[in-house]
């Protein structure tokens, strides 16, 4: 078991324990490190559950060429407030809270003033980011985390904590563009591309909004789950030319959740005039796109990344009101490397969640 050794971290006094990768192999193993003391406006959160996002896999293997090792992943965190700073007003001891993809921002720019801290150019990532004191942030595959109260949300008591964890990233990632681009409502028809961690939650939010939703997938393997379990109104196989031809020009918008390289030109053909294709997956290769496919019909391609803190709380409250939860496979901490291998193969229905509170301590040598 390795211990962190930076001089900055040695000056911090609160020991923490989690699992970290040391290099781009992405292999995770036990790791002791330090968390800073709880500041005046901060809360210390005992981590109960942490979802596994595909971004974790990208970062573990340094596929985005920005990883800082040792790397403790995890930004779909649900936990319990175990300590509060003297100026904290938002939370009390014992409150159930969620921590998502960011833990700080500049708080002064236009994005921050408009409650869109996620688009602040100085936003600080929950892990693989650098805190303002110069120390590296470690994520939720660990026993506790310290965060400013502004960047945590309240988890309503009616939500299952384990199934709420993926909402902190996957949930807000699909909720925000549906609202921002006007794709939520009974007069809309949207497509959800990819029925994975984001896509299946996207179907649930769309149905709660009263929106007509069609799942678009490269194969028919998930059609029964989409239609019968999740309640999608339609299922479209993108590799079936006849199906795609019939569906041309029928959708007001498309939420594309796929992170693997794929062609978006056929998807644009599904849009009505003025339709919007919103990209959520961070593909490695650039898209090949004809300008005419956008010009004819005044269509647009946009991107969206999580949401601000106000909207994230709004999303969590909406999920609680409508009984929306992620479909999860709860795993122990010592299963995490196997889970990563399975995630890389798409072998999960639909989100792994680590039972931190009940299994992490047993892995400590």
N, C-alpha and C positions, 0 to 999 in steps of 0.2 A: 504494500500500500504506500503510495507516494504522498508526500506532504508538499504544499506550495512553499516556495522558498524566496519570493520576491521581498525586498527590504520593506516596500510599502505595506505589504500584507502582514509582515511580522510585527509591524507597529500596531496593528489592530488586535483587539483583545478577545473577540468572541470566536471560539473555534466552531467550524462547521464541517459537515461530512457529506460527501456525495460521490457520484461516479463521473469520471472525466476521461476524455481521449487525450492522448499525448502527442499524436501525430496524425497524418492524413489517412492512416489505415482505418481510422474511425473507431477503433476498438476501445470500449469503455471498461474501466476498472475502478476500484475504490480509491478515494482521494480525500485527504484531509486538508482543509484550507481555512481562511479566516474571513469573517464578515466584520464590517465596521460596527461600532457601537450605534445604538439607536439614537438618531438625531431628534431635535425638538419637534420637528414636523413629520417624523417618520414612524412607521410601525414595523415591528418584527413579526413575521408570519411563520408559524409552524406549517411546513408543507405537508398536506394530507394526500393530494393527488397531483400528478403532472401528466398531461397529454403528450404524446409523441407526434410532432409535426414533421412533414416531409422536409421542411427547412432545417430541422435538426440533422437530418441525414446529409443534406447538402453541406452544412457547416462542418460536421464531423469529418467529412472527407475532403474538405477545403475545395469543393467544386465551384465556389464563387470567389476563390482566391483571396479570401479576407480573414481566414480563421486565425485565432490567437490561441495557442496551446500553452498549458493545459486548458481544455475546453469542457465546461460543464453545461450541457444543453438544457433546454426546457423553458418555454414561454407560454405554456397553458397550465397555469398554476392555480390551484384552489387550496386554501389553507385556513388557519385559525389565528387570529391576532393574539400573540403571546406577550407583547410588550408595546407600550405606546409612549411617544415623546411627550414632553410637557405642554406642547402647543397643539397637539392633535385634537381636532374637533369632530372629525368625520366618523371615527371608529371608537369602539370600546373593546376592552379585553374580552376575548371569547367570540367576537364577531367572525363570521365566515366571510372570507374575501377572495377575490380573484386578482391575479396579476398576469397581464398579457405580454405583448411583444416589446413594449417600451417602459422604461422606468424613470425617464426624465426628458426634458426638452428645455429650450432657452426661456420659455414662458413670456417672451416679449415680442416675438416676430408676428407678422400678420396671421400666419397659420395658427400659432398658439392663441392669439387673441380671438380667433374665430372657432376655438375649440376643435382644431384639427392638428393637435400636437403630433400626430403620426406623420405629418408632412413637414414638420419643422426640420430644417437642414442640420440642426444640432441635437436632434432627438437621440437619446441614448438607449441602445438595445438592452434588453433584459439579460442577455448573455452575449458573449463575443463583442461586447462594447466596453467603452472606457468611462468610468465614473468621473465626475468633475474633479475629484481629488487625485486622479491619475491612476487609480487601481482598476484592474480588469474586472468586469462583472461576470459572475457565475450564475447559472440558471437554476431551474427548479428540480433537476435530478439531484436533490440535496435535501437536508433536513429542515433548513430554515432560510429565509431571505429577508433582507431589510429594504424597504421601499418608502419613498415619500408618499404621504397619504393621498396626494393628488393623482397618483398613478395606480391606485388600487380601486376596485369596485366592490360594492356590496353584493353578496350572493343571497338572493331571497331564500327563505327557509323551505319553500315548496319545491326547489330544484334539488335533484340528486347531485351530490357534490362530485362524484366520479364522472357522471355524464355531463356535468356542467363545464368541466375543465376544458374540453375542446372548443367550447364557445368563445374562450378568450382569444383565440386566433382564428380558427376555422369559421366560427359563428359570425364574428364581426366582419370577417373578410367577405362573406356573401351578403350579409345584411346591409352593409354600408352602400355598395353599388346599386342594389335594388332600390333603396330609398333615394339616393342622390340622382340617379339617372331616370327616375320616374317610372320604374318598372314594377312597382308594387301596387296591385289593385285589381279588382274584378274585370276591368276593361282591357287588361293586358294579357299577352301571351308571350312567355319567355321560354328560352331553351337553356338547359343546364348541361354543359358539356363535361362529361366525366362524372361517374358515380362513385366517388371516393370519399375521403375525409371531409372535404369541403362540399362536394356535390350533393351528398345525401342530406346534409344540413340545409343546403340551399333549397332543395325540394321542400323540406319541412317549413322553412320560412315563407317560401312562395305560396304554399297552400294556406298558411295562416293569414297571409295578406289577401287571400281570395283570388290569387293570380292563377291563370291557366298555365301549366308547366309541362314541357316535354323534355325528357332526358335524351341526350344525344350521346351515343357511345359507339365505339369502333366495332363492337361485337354485340350479339344478342344475349350474352350470358347473364346479364343483370336485369333483363327485362321484367321478369317476374317480381323481383325485389322492388324495382322502381314502381311498377304499376300496382301490385297487390299490397306490399308492405308499407311503402312510403306514400302511396296515393297519387303518384304522378298521373297526369291526364293522357300522356302519350309517351311512346318510346320510339326513337329513331336510330337506325343503324347507319352511321355515317359512311360506311364502305358499301352500302347498298345504293347503287345509282338510281334505281327506280323509286325507292323510298325518298331519297333526297330530292328528286325531281318533283314529286307530288307535294313536298313540303316547302318548295321554293316560295319566298315572299310571304310567309305566314307569321313571322315572329316580330314582335316589337323590340325585343332585345335578347341577347344571349350572354350568359355568364359562363366564361370558359375557365374551368378550374384545372385544366391539364397542365402539368409541369414538364412532361416529356415533349420533345420536338414533334410538331405536327403541322399540317397545312391548315391555314385559317380561311383560305379562299372559298372552299365549299360552304363554310359556315356563314360567310357574308352573303352568299346566295339565299340563305334561309330568311334573311331580314326583309321586312317591309321597307318602303321608303321611309327615311328618317330613322331607321333602326340603328341600334347601337350594339356593337360587340365589345364586351368588357373582359379584359384579360386579367386573371388573377395568378395564374401559374408563371413562374419565372423560368422560362425555357432558356437553354444555353445558346441555341442557334437563332439568328435573326429570321424573321418571317419573309417569305417571298410574296409580295402583294401587288396586284395590278391597281393602278390609280383609278382606272375606269370602273372597277368593281365598287368603288366608293362614290365616284362622281355620279354614276347612274343610280339615282335614288337618294342622293344626299345622305349616304350612310357614313357611320363613323366607327373607328376603332379606338378604344380608350383603355386605360389601366386603372386599377384601384388597389390600395394597400391598407389593410385593416381599417381602423377608424380612430377618431379621437376619444378621449376619456368620457366625455358627456354622452357621445353616441354609443360607446361600449356599454355604459350603464343602462342606457335606453334599450339596447339590444337584450341584455340580460333580463331586464324587467319584462320585456315583451315575451321572451322565451318562457319565463316563469308563468306569465298570464295564460299562455297558449299551450303549455305543456310540451314545449320543444326541448328535446335533449339529443345528444349525440348517441349513435349506436356504437358501443365500445366493447373492447376486449380488455378486461382488467388483468394486468400482469404483475409479477413480482419483480423487484429490482434486478435480481440475478438472471432474469430472462431477457434483459434489455438488448443484448447483442444478437440474440436469436430474433427478437422482434425487429431489429434494424434490417437483418437479412430478409425477413419476410416482407417488410415494408418496401424494400427495394424491388421486390418481385410483385408488389401489389396484392400480397396475400394477407389482407386484413379486412374485417367487416365491422366498422369502417374506420375506427380510430383506436389505436393502442393507448391505454391510460395506465401509468405506473402507480401502484398502491404504495406510495412512499411511506406513509405512517406505519403500516403494518409489516413492511418487508425490508426497508432500507437498513435499519439497525442490525439486522441479522447478517448483513454482508460485511460488517466491519470486522476486520481481522483482530 
